[in-house]
Amino acid sequence: MTSSTWQERARDLQIDGRAFINGERVAARSERQFDNHSPIDGRLLGAVARCDGADVDIAVSAARAAFDDGRWASFAPAKRKRILLKFADLMQQNAAELALLETLDMGKPIKYSQAVDVAGAANCIRWYGEAIDKVYGEIAPTPANSLALITREPVGVVGAIVPWNYPMLMASWKIAPALAAGNSVILKPSEKSPLTALRMAELALQAGIPPGVFNVLPGFGNEAGSALALHMDVDCIAFTGSTRVGKQIMQMAGQSNLKRAWTELGGKSANILCADCPDLDAAVAASIGSIFFNQGESCNAPSRLFVEESIRARFIEKALALVPAYAPGDPLDDKTVMGAIVDDIQLKTVIGYIEQGKAAGAKLVTGGERVRLDTGGYYVAPTIFDNVTADMAIAREEIFGPVLSVLSFTDVKEAVRQANASPYGLHAAVWTADLTKAIQTSRALRAGTVHVNQYDNDDITVPFGGYKQSGNGRDKSLHAFDKYTELKTTWIQI
Ligand code: NAD
């Protein structure tokens, strides 16, 4: 579709910002709303329900009633599977609308909203639907006069709080395993990108997920979000977002009913590029592509590049040759690969870090400025800093924008030491043709995922999550069921 076709569709789009509780669209109890603007050009997309504690109480009651009467949890796993597969099908049938909502709301290029966000979210829902009638319990090797069954049961009412960078995908990583396991879910999307979550709830109902089982409450973190995390009748809170708020979530769980609290948090992923890497062009392309993908607004973006000193100049030269391809463009144009930063607040954060980098003495080799000002939207040129040192804020802190910090090393062990000297531990990478070095380095890196000679691989079958202050627990793969199920042991005397 051309940009003008997407624009036409955008004009015709009916946007409903009301909450979704107990199978119905409803206004916030207070009737308060907030304005939702598009980062593409600042246009007003519409008003969204500003839910707070009163709405959380209503949604939790609905979710609890749905869980307790077994209208979803008591379905045979094969029946839940069929409904989740239908939900995934409906997402694909409505892919253009969902992609358009995601791009308008969040600013990412439409081609990625389709190929990554809608496709990835539908695949995730399908995968957990497929999995749920293939997960078995266990029988423990106990003495002959007894039988001990180890079974998984749903935890009950799950509160899911997600960020704005991959709104549908992050939501599906939580709701798909939680629903597959038989829980009731209350999803709080980010106030910066609430639209696709609300539409997903309608599609889930249409697929056959009973009212009350999947609810969506848009609103602000310190209103709807904290009310959910503090609620005494929520059994589990599954959070993806910043490390700062993740710490508050753990505290709120402790302050209230000690609900299970799972956190998927920030990152400052280290990418170690050795002189003996098998293919420097491929390494440069993946390193640049991964930091600039999604406008750099990815938790696992390889934002700290450690390059061996002997190839540093060649790396910079090759990287600069690729940068023009990432020039920000109209997110509704199919050819655009870098879109808008999510809002003016995030724009100021990114520009603030760029200014800090310059002031600290890092060498700005490209970018470093806001672009496309005439659009009224929020765009930042892909930015690379060379000569970055470990003490600089741009080497230590998560920027969450299209900014690469290049540091150099002469001894790979020193690069690993610096890579690990971070509160974060989400992803890391090493590029080398030396098998021993690759294995030793990947073992030494303290991160939930380590990439060797690539950075792009991703699949629903593998766990995603971090060490240290990048969080606990894992999204994706069968391991995600650990978050949304309790293990029960049943002893039977024979
Ligand atoms: P954020 O922490 O500001 O907000 C995340 C969510 O928490 C939003 O829905 C927000 O409304 C809510 N929230 C904010 N304050 C709250 C409070 N006091 N109580 C309850 N909820 C509250 O993060 P963000 O800016 O939306 O997202 C960016 C962050 O998310 C980055 O740090 C990024 O690395 C991280 N992230 C991590 C992963 C992962 O899998 N590890 C994936 C995507 C994003």
Residues whose N, C-alpha, C, O or C-beta is under 5 A from the ligand:
A	BS01	NAD	I161 V162 P163 W164 K188 P189 S190 E191 G219 F220 G221 N222 G225 S226 T240 G241 S242 T243 V245 E264 L265 G266 G267 C299 S470
